[in-house]
């Protein structure tokens, strides 16, 4: 029998990372433990990671490096599947080492992975040596 597959929402990850709601923390931990035990699979999308990054930064004031570290741990956890794992990990690493928005870090990571130049007015993208922005 196949184990169930669930699409992870940001609030599960936020409770798991912040622990600010004890009952939700316990239940979020149980979900991740079930995934680690192969009782279920958790699918995590880049836009949910973007929501978690935004919330950790704007509401919880978690430093960039700590935010990226927490989320890299989550995406590399047993039982967690991600869409575009390598691109997402690259985006989180770019976010940790720059002052550029997470979404722009994802854009840079995807540009690099696909070998396609981003078309943008955003000069922050010029800070990444491995991509070359096209400005119309």
N, C-alpha and C positions, 0 to 999 in steps of 0.2 A: 504494500500500500504506500502511495506517495504521501509525503508529509505536506500539510497545507502551506500555502505561500501567501504572505501578507505584504501589502504595500505600507511601508513605514511613514507615519506622519511626523512632522516636526515636534509636536508636543511630547511624544514618547521619548525622542532623543533629548529634548530639553530637560525633561524630568530626570532622565537617566544621568545626564551630565551635571545638572545643578543640584538635584536632590532637595529642591525647595518645597516639595509637597511630599511628605513621607509616605502616604498611601500610594500615590502615583509612582514614586521612586521604587517602591517594593514591586509594584505590578510591572513597571518598565523593566526592572532587573529580571523578573520572571520571564518576560518575553525574550530578552537576549539570552538568558540561560536555556530556554527551550530551543532557540535557534542553534546555540552551541552544542546542544545534545542531539541535534538533527531531528527534533520533533516538529520543526517548522522551518521555513525559509523566509527571510525578511528582504524585501526588495526596496532599495533606497535610490531615489532619483536626484539628479543634480539640483533641481529647483527646490526640493525639500532641504537639501544641504544649504542652499542659498538662504532660505528662510531661517534656518538655525543660526547660520553665521550672522545674519542681520540682527536677530534677537539677542544672541550672546553679546554682540558688540554694542547695540543701542540700549538695551534694557539692563543687562547684567554687567556691562562694562568689563567683560573678560578680555584680557590682552590678546592681540592677534596670534602670537605664537602658541598660546595656550588653547585658543579656539581651534587652530589648525591641528594641534596635537590631539585634542579630544576627538575631533572628527576623523582624523586619520586612523585613530584607534577603532572607531566605530566602523568605518568602511572596510577595515581589514579584519574585522571580527569574524569568527567562524559562524556560518549560517547567514551572513549578510551578503546579499548580492547587490551590486551597483550597476547602473547603466553607465557605460564609459568609465570604468574604474580607473584606468591609467590617466585619462584626461582629468578626472576629478581629483585624483591624488596630486597630479602636477599643479592644478589650480590651487589646491590647499597649500602646497609648498610655496608657490609664488606669493600667495596671500600672506604667509607667515614671514616672508623675508622682504616684503615691500610695504608701502603705505597706499597701495592701489586697491580699489574696491574688489570684492570677491568676484563679482560678475565679470569685471574686466580681466581678472586673473583667469577665470574660466575661458573667456574669449581668447586670451593669449594662448592658453594651454591647448584649446581646440584648434586654433590657427596653426600652431606648431605641429600638432598630431596629424592634421590633414594636409599640411603643406600648402595651405591657402591663406593668402594675405587678408587681414581684416580691413574692411573699408570703414573708416571712422574719422571723426573730427577730434577724437580724444587723444591728446598728445601723451597721456600717461602710458599708452601702449608702446611708445617709443623707448621706454625704459627697459623693455625686454629685448636683449640682444639677439635672441633666437627667432624673432619674427620681424617683419617689416610692414608697417602700416601703410595703406594706400589712402591718401586724403584727396577726395574729389575736388 
